[in-house]
Amino acid sequence: MHAVNIVTIVDTIAALSSGSLRNHVYMADDGWCSERKGTAELATACYPGQPISWTVHAIDVQSPALISEIRILDLAPHGPAARFTPGPEAGGAPQWTYWSGLVPCCLPPGRYGYRLQFQLGRGERSVLSIDTPALNVLSWTGAQS
């Protein structure tokens, strides 16, 4: 099964200036039936056990954006909250701009919101997060390989 790739673009200067990621995050993926592409409310279509990866890019190259955590929210009925682990960029030391993992196999079909947390530069207000994206876990019935 191919991996689903999610790309996030962050306007780091605007986010740091406002103290919020609201209206400063743009997300897209290569899922065939994902919803709300180009927004922070991206709902990525995926299947249990499918590889998934996130990358982040800053609009301003002098103000970096790094992923510091990805956590699926509200999984109490299905087990503990799932966290994805960071992976190093190809050909270099870990920069935490690339994270990967598997969609938890225990998830029944449904929409699962997740927290995407970023480290934007340095300082006490440089860690910001959004809880608006989601994984839209589909049923294996009719799945394509």
N, C-alpha and C positions, 0 to 999 in steps of 0.2 A: 504494500500500500504506500502510495506516495505521501510525502510530508505536506502539511499545510503551512505556508509561510505567511507570517503577519509582519507588515512593515508599519512602523510608527514614526511620524515626523512631529517634532516638538519645536515650537517657537520659544526657545529658552529665554530669550531676553524679555519677551512679553510675559511669560509665565513668572519669571523671577520678579519682574516689576510689579505685577498684580498680586503675587503670592498665591496664585492659583493656576491650574492647568485648564480651567474652563475656557473654551473657545481658542485654545492654543495647542491642541492635539488633533492630529489627523491620522486615521488608521485605514489600512486596506489589506486585503489578503488575496491569495490566488484560489480560494475556494469557489467552486462552481455555483453554489447557490447561497452564498453569504449575503447578509443584509446590512444596510446602512454604511456601505463603503465610503470612505472619505470623511467619516465623522469619528468622534470619540465613543460612539455607541455601536461600533462594529459588532455584529453577531456572526461569528465565524462558524460556518457549517463544518462539522467533523464527525468522526465515528469513534466509539470506544477503542482504545488501543492504538489509535493513529498517531504517528509522529507529528509534532507541532513545533514550530520555532518562531521566535520573535526577534526582530532587529529594530533598533532605534537610530534615528538620525536627527541631528539638530539643524534647524534652518541656518543659524549663525554658527559657522565652523569654529569660532573662537570661544563659544560658550557651549561646552560639551553636554550631552545628555547621555546618561548611563542608566541601565535598568538595574534597580537594586532589589526588587522582589516582584514575583508574580504568584498570586494565591487565589485559588477558586474559593468563592464565598458560599456560605450556607450549605455545606455538605453534611450537616449533622445526621440526616437520615441515612446517608450513604457511607459514613465513615468519617475520619478526621479530614480537616481541610487539606486539600492537595496543594503542594508547592512544587513549582518547577525549578530546576537547578540551572545555574548559569553555565555556559560553555564558552571556551575561548574562541576568539575570531581566528579564522584560518590563517596560518602563516605568522602568527604573532602571539604575544603574551596576552593573557586574559584582559579584556577591556570592558567586559560586561555589557557590550552593545548587542550581544547575541545570546539568547537563551533558547534552550530546547528541552523537550521532554515528550512524554506520551500522554494522550488524553486518558485519564484513569479508566481502566477496564470496568470498574464497578459502577460507572454512571449509566443509569437508564436514560432513554431518550428524554430530552428536555433542554431548556435554556438555563445555563449556569453563569451568573455574573462572576467577574473576577476583578481583583485589584491589581493594577499595574502601577508600580511605584518607581519613580525616577530620582536619580541624584543629578541635580543641575548645578554644576560648579561646586563651590564650597561655601560653608557658612551654616548658621543655625536654621535658616529658612530655605535651604537648598534641596531638601527632600520633599517632593510633592507626589501625590498619587491621585488616580482616578478609579472609580468603581463602576464605570459605565459600560465597558466592553463586556462581551459575553461569548461563551462557547455554546453553539447550538448543536447539541449532540443528537445525531440522527440515528434512526433504527437501521440495523444491518439488512433489513428486508429491502431488496432492490439496490443494495450497495454495489458500486462499480469498483473494480480493482485497478 
